């Protein structure tokens, strides 16, 4: 029974760390905050709530990947490289 509870704690811990990282990054970078009203011309309309949610979910998935990558590095495993969509580099400078 202890094995079942401890197995769940390991996966939950990564999620908790990723959530804390999300909170830190979002508060520091101002992600998810509505634009502050100002006098004069406003160039862009305020983002919709759905866009805020999408930004936060994307940020959370990036945070979770970062936490899982750190865990793999500490265990001595190489993290899986993320696909960049770029082909192999050619030319003299590498």
Order of alpha helices (4+ residues) and beta strands (2+ residues): alpha-alpha
